[in-house]
């Protein structure tokens, strides 16, 4: 256990919650859930073959494993607040030399300044206890001309996530696209922009889950799209 997260803090509560996700195997489910919006993001990024990547909120490490196979000459680091997720990510990584996983928080990223050329975060940012501090930390660890790419489904401009808060067991932040833009600009990023990435995956005819009222609302949620926040370090 990370002693810095051992007391009753927002970070410790997040760690406990996502450790339970790891135990129940939910980390491995994230690839299927998020790949339909992550692939379009990667197409927009046009990464180089020798970059240094950080995945903040990496979960079980599925995205970094996929990219490590695609770019064997690049370096990949995954950071997650859940030590159980990190353990599962390390086990799945095997002996890949260009891939490592570290326990840490968005408010205190375990890396030196300017360590990375790309920082990505998928469906993690609204869990950050202090989004402004996290943005400053991302800016700190980005090298000159590096970029941050943050992708989330839970944001204020999407009316079809109204049921989510009652089912999320930890504190979350539902910010608007403009608020995210301002937050990253205040952290020192330039050329900050946002866009939406629709989810093209098929929607079932009948939906019985708890996150949406019915299949029609789920379909509208996917059409509205995930929010992508991009900022550059110059």
N, C-alpha and C positions, 0 to 999 in steps of 0.2 A: 504494500500500500504506500502511495506517495504521502509522506508525512505532511507536506504542505496542504494537502486536501483532507486531512483527517478530522478536522473540526466540522461543526454544523454550519457550513457555508453554502452558497449557491453552487460552487464548484464541487463540493463533496456530495451534494444531493444529485447533481448531474452524474457524477461518477457512479453512485449507487444505482441510479436508474439505468444507465447504459451498461453497467455490469450485468444487470438482470436481463437486458436485451441480449447480451452476448451469451449468457447461460441458456437462454431459450432459443438460440439460433437465429435471431432476427437480423443480426449483422450480415449473415450470408444471403438474406432475402433482398438486401438493398440493391444489389446489382440489377436484378430483374426489374425492380420498381423504378430505378433512376436512370437506367441506360437509355431509354427513349428520349430523355431531355439532355443527357450528358453527351451523347454522340454529336448532336448539332452544335453544342458548345465547343467540343474539340475541333470540329470543322472550322469554326470561326477563329480559333486560336492560331492555327497554322504553326505549331511548335517546331523548333529546330531539333536536330538529332542529338545534341550534346548539352541540353539544358539541365538545370538543377531544380527539381520540382519539390514542392511541399504540398501535401494534401492535409488541410486542417479540418479535423473531425473525420478522420479516415475510416472509422468503424473497423470492420474486419479486413480492410486493405484491398478490396476488390479493384478499385480504380488504379491504384499504384501498381498492382500486379499486372493489370492489363497493359498499362503504358510501359512498364519495365520490359515486357516482352516485345512491344512494338519498337522501342528505342533502346537497344541494349547498350549504347554508348552514353546514355544520359544517366543521371543520378536521381533517385527517388526516395523521399522521406515521407512517412505518414505519421501524423500526431493525433492522438485522441485522448480525451479526458478519462476514458475507461481503460483501466489497466487490463481488465479481462478481454476487451476488444483487441488491445495491442498484443496480448499473448496469442490470441487466435490468428491475428494477422501475421505474426512472426512464424507460427507453425505452418501457415499456408504458403509463406514466402519461400520456404525451403532454403536452398543454398544460393539464391540469386545474390550476386555480389553488388549489384547496383541498387539494392532495395533494403531499406531499414525502417523500423517502426519504433516510435518513442512515446511514452506516456507524458502528457502535458496538457496545458489549458490554452485557450485562445488568448487569455489575458497575460500569459507568461509562456511564450513559445520557447521550447528548449533548443535554441539555435543562436549562433552568433549573428551580428549585424551583417546584412548584405549576403546572406548565405545562399539565397535562392534567386533564380531568374523567373520562376513561375510559382505562384501560390494559387491553389484551387481549393474551393470548399463547396461541398454539395450537401444541401439540406441540413446544414449545421448552424448557420449564422444566427437564426432566430433563437437558438438556445444559448448564445453567448451571454453570460451575466452582465457584461459591460461592453456593448457593441463598439462604443467609441474607443475604449482601450484596446479592444481586439484589432480594430482598424489600424491603430498606431503601431501595434506589435507587428502586424503584417507588413506595414510600411518599413519598419525597422529591419526586418529580415530579408527584404527585397533588395537585390542589387540594382545599380543604375540601369535604367531602361528595362527593368523587370516589370511584370504585370501581375495583378491580382484578378482572379475570375471567381466570383461568388454566385452560386446558383441556389435559389430557394423557391419553394412553393407557397410558403406561409408569409404573405405580405398584405398590407392594408388595402391595396388597390384591387385585390381579387375578392369579390364578395362571396365566393363559393367556398371559403374556408371558415365560415362563421361558426361551424360546429366544432372545429378542431380544439379550441381552447378548453372546452369542458372535458375533453378526453386526454389532454396532455397533463401528466402528473407533476411536471416541474414548471417553473416560471419560464415564459417565452416572451419575445418582443415582436409585436406585429407593427412593423414600420412601413411607411409608404416608399415608393420608388424615389420620390424627391428627398425624403429623409435619409435614405441610404446614400444617395448621391452627395448630399451635404455632409454626411458623416465621414465619407471617404475623402472628400475634398478638404475638410478640416483636419484630417489626419496627414495631409501632405501629398495626396495623390493628385496627378494631373490627368487631363483628358478623361475625366470620370463620365461614364455614360451607363445607361440602363436600356435593356430591351427585354422582350418577352419571347420565350421559346415554348410554343405549343407542344403538347404531348400527343404524338401521332398513334399511340398504341390503341388497339380496339377497346371499346367500352362494352361490357356485358349488357344484355337486354334487361336483366334484372339485377339490382344491387341491393344487398341486405346488410352491408357494413354499417359502421357507426359514424364514419367521417362525412358522409353526404346523405341528404334526405332520400335520394332515389338515383336511378341511373341517368336521368336527364340532367340532374345537377352535376353529377360526376363528369358527364360529357361536356358541359359548359365550363367546368373547372379546367379540364384538359385543353379546351379551345382557348381559354384565357391565357394559359401558359405560365411557365415558371419565370420568375424574375431573375435576370442576369445582371449583375453589377460588375463593371470592369473599370479598373483604374491603373494608371501607369506610374512608375517611380522614375523621376528624372532629376 
